[in-house]
Amino acid sequence: KALVNSLAIEDVRICHAKYFDNGVTSSQFFTDSLSSTAHIITHIEQLSPMCESVVWRYLTNGCCNYYNFTSRQYDMILHCNGLIILTAENIKSVPKPIVKAVDHTIILQKFTTAQMEIIVHQQLKFCGIEYEGEEVLQAIVGNDPHDISMVMQCLKMCIMMLRVEMEDSLTVEIVEKANRLN
C-alpha cells in the first residue's frame, strides 16, 4: 500500500489469493481497470493451482480469457491495464511460473516488535485516542508482531470496543476483550 500511495494511485484493488479464482472474482477484480489502477493480490503463495495460470496470463499477456459455463466456450476476454502487485510471506513458496513472470521482486524485512508498537502508538495518536501505558501496545502487538494486517485488525477492534464501552482511554482489559472477539 505504501508503494501504491507513493505512486499517487487512487484506484487500488486488493484481493487475498485464497479468494482469487479463475472466474467471477478475478474477472470483477480486473474489470474496467485503467493504467492508473493497482491490483494487489496478497499472500500469493496461497493461490490455488487452478488459478496459477490465470495470474500467469495476466502477468505475461495483460489479459486472460474465461470459460463461460453457459455457452461452454472461452468467450470472455478481460484485459488488465494497470499494475499487478503480488505479495507473499516467503518467495520460495510462490509457484515458479509466477516468479518467472514477475518483472521486479522486492524483499522486505519483517517489522520488529518495537517497530509495530511505534506504528500502533502513531495510529492511536492520529485517531486522538489515549491509552494506559506500554502494556496496551504490547497487548495489541502481542498476537503476531510481524503481521501488520493482523495487528491493524486488532487495533480496529480495540477502537470499536473502546467506543462501545464509552471509555476515555484504551486499557489492557479492552484489548483482551477485543482479542477474544477477533
C-alpha positions as CSV (number, residue, x, y, z in Angstrom):
1,K,0.0,0.0,0.0
2,A,2.9,2.3,0.8
3,L,4.3,1.8,-2.7
4,V,0.9,2.5,-4.3
5,N,0.5,5.6,-2.2
6,S,3.9,6.9,-3.2
7,L,2.9,6.5,-6.9
8,A,-0.3,8.5,-6.2
9,I,-2.5,5.8,-7.5
10,E,-6.1,6.2,-6.3
11,D,-7.8,3.1,-7.7
12,V,-6.4,0.3,-5.5
13,R,-8.0,-3.1,-5.6
14,I,-6.9,-5.7,-3.1
15,C,-7.7,-9.5,-3.1
16,H,-6.4,-12.3,-0.9
17,A,-5.0,-15.1,-3.1
18,K,-7.2,-17.7,-1.5
19,Y,-10.3,-15.8,-2.7
20,F,-8.9,-15.4,-6.2
21,D,-10.4,-17.8,-8.7
22,N,-10.5,-18.3,-12.5
23,G,-13.9,-16.9,-12.9
24,V,-16.2,-14.3,-11.3
25,T,-14.0,-13.0,-8.6
26,S,-10.9,-12.5,-10.7
27,S,-13.0,-11.1,-13.6
28,Q,-14.6,-8.5,-11.3
29,F,-11.1,-7.7,-9.9
30,F,-9.8,-6.7,-13.3
31,T,-12.9,-5.2,-14.8
32,D,-12.6,-1.6,-16.0
33,S,-9.0,-1.3,-14.9
34,L,-7.1,1.7,-16.2
35,S,-3.4,2.4,-16.4
36,S,-3.7,4.2,-13.1
37,T,-5.2,1.1,-11.4
38,A,-3.2,-1.0,-8.9
39,H,-4.2,-4.6,-8.4
40,I,-2.7,-6.1,-5.2
41,I,-3.0,-9.9,-4.7
42,T,-1.9,-10.7,-1.2
43,H,-0.4,-14.0,0.1
44,I,0.2,-15.2,-3.5
45,E,1.7,-18.4,-2.0
46,Q,-1.9,-19.4,-1.1
47,L,-3.1,-19.2,-4.7
48,S,-4.9,-22.4,-5.8
49,P,-3.2,-24.4,-8.5
50,M,-6.2,-23.9,-10.8
51,C,-5.7,-20.1,-10.7
52,E,-1.9,-20.1,-11.2
53,S,-2.4,-20.0,-15.0
54,V,-4.9,-17.1,-14.7
55,V,-2.4,-14.9,-12.8
56,W,0.5,-16.0,-15.1
57,R,-1.5,-15.0,-18.2
58,Y,-2.2,-11.5,-16.6
59,L,1.4,-11.1,-15.8
60,T,2.7,-12.2,-19.2
61,N,-0.1,-11.1,-21.6
62,G,-2.0,-8.5,-19.7
63,C,-5.3,-10.3,-20.4
64,C,-7.0,-13.6,-19.7
65,N,-10.0,-15.5,-21.1
66,Y,-12.5,-17.3,-19.0
67,Y,-14.6,-20.3,-19.6
68,N,-18.3,-19.5,-19.9
69,F,-20.2,-22.4,-18.5
70,T,-23.5,-21.3,-20.2
71,S,-22.0,-21.2,-23.7
72,R,-19.4,-23.9,-22.9
73,Q,-16.6,-22.0,-24.5
74,Y,-13.9,-19.5,-23.8
75,D,-15.6,-16.3,-24.8
76,M,-14.9,-13.7,-22.2
77,I,-11.5,-11.9,-22.5
78,L,-10.6,-9.4,-19.8
79,H,-7.7,-7.0,-20.0
80,C,-5.6,-5.7,-17.1
81,N,-4.4,-2.2,-17.9
82,G,-2.8,-1.3,-14.5
83,L,-0.1,-2.5,-12.1
84,I,-0.3,-6.0,-10.6
85,I,1.5,-6.3,-7.3
86,L,1.8,-9.7,-5.6
87,T,2.8,-10.2,-2.0
88,A,4.0,-13.3,-0.3
89,E,5.2,-14.3,3.1
90,N,8.0,-16.3,1.6
91,I,9.1,-16.0,-2.1
92,K,10.3,-19.7,-2.1
93,S,6.7,-20.9,-1.7
94,V,5.4,-18.9,-4.7
95,P,4.8,-21.1,-7.8
96,K,7.8,-20.9,-10.1
97,P,5.9,-19.9,-13.3
98,I,4.6,-16.8,-11.4
99,V,8.1,-15.9,-10.1
100,K,9.5,-16.1,-13.6
101,A,6.7,-13.9,-15.0
102,V,7.3,-11.1,-12.4
103,D,9.3,-8.1,-13.6
104,H,10.6,-6.9,-10.2
105,T,11.0,-8.5,-6.8
106,I,11.4,-6.6,-3.6
107,I,12.1,-8.4,-0.4
108,L,11.1,-6.5,2.7
109,Q,12.2,-7.3,6.2
110,K,9.5,-8.1,8.7
111,F,8.7,-5.5,11.3
112,T,10.2,-5.9,14.8
113,T,8.0,-5.8,17.9
114,A,9.3,-2.3,18.7
115,Q,8.5,-1.0,15.2
116,M,5.0,-2.4,15.4
117,E,4.5,-0.7,18.8
118,I,5.5,2.6,17.3
119,I,3.1,2.1,14.4
120,V,0.2,1.3,16.8
121,H,1.2,4.3,19.0
122,Q,1.2,6.6,16.0
123,Q,-2.2,5.3,14.8
124,L,-3.7,5.8,18.3
125,K,-2.3,9.4,18.5
126,F,-3.5,10.1,14.9
127,C,-7.0,9.0,16.0
128,G,-6.9,11.1,19.2
129,I,-7.1,8.0,21.4
130,E,-5.4,7.9,24.8
131,Y,-4.0,4.6,26.1
132,E,-2.8,3.5,29.5
133,G,0.9,2.6,29.3
134,E,3.1,0.4,27.2
135,E,1.2,-2.7,28.3
136,V,-1.6,-1.7,26.0
137,L,0.8,-1.5,23.0
138,Q,2.3,-4.9,23.9
139,A,-1.2,-6.4,24.2
140,I,-2.2,-5.2,20.8
141,V,1.1,-6.2,19.1
142,G,1.4,-9.4,21.2
143,N,-0.7,-11.6,18.9
144,D,1.5,-11.7,15.9
145,P,4.1,-8.9,16.0
146,H,5.2,-9.5,12.4
147,D,1.9,-9.4,10.6
148,I,0.9,-5.8,10.2
149,S,-2.6,-6.6,8.8
150,M,-3.4,-8.7,11.9
151,V,-2.2,-6.0,14.3
152,M,-4.2,-3.3,12.4
153,Q,-7.3,-5.6,12.6
154,C,-6.8,-6.0,16.3
155,L,-6.4,-2.2,16.7
156,K,-9.6,-1.5,14.8
157,M,-11.4,-4.0,17.0
158,C,-9.9,-2.3,20.1
159,I,-11.1,1.1,19.0
160,M,-14.6,-0.2,18.4
161,M,-14.6,-1.8,21.8
162,L,-13.4,1.4,23.4
163,R,-16.3,3.3,21.8
164,V,-18.9,0.7,22.7
165,E,-17.8,0.8,26.3
166,M,-17.6,4.6,26.2
167,E,-14.3,4.7,28.0
168,D,-11.9,7.6,27.9
169,S,-8.7,5.6,27.3
170,L,-7.7,2.3,25.9
171,T,-6.8,-0.3,28.6
172,V,-5.4,-3.8,28.5
173,E,-8.8,-5.2,29.5
174,I,-10.4,-3.7,26.5
175,V,-7.6,-5.1,24.3
176,E,-8.2,-8.5,25.8
177,K,-11.9,-8.3,25.1
178,A,-11.2,-7.2,21.5
179,N,-8.8,-10.1,21.1
180,R,-11.4,-12.6,22.2
181,L,-13.9,-11.2,19.7
182,N,-11.3,-11.1,16.9
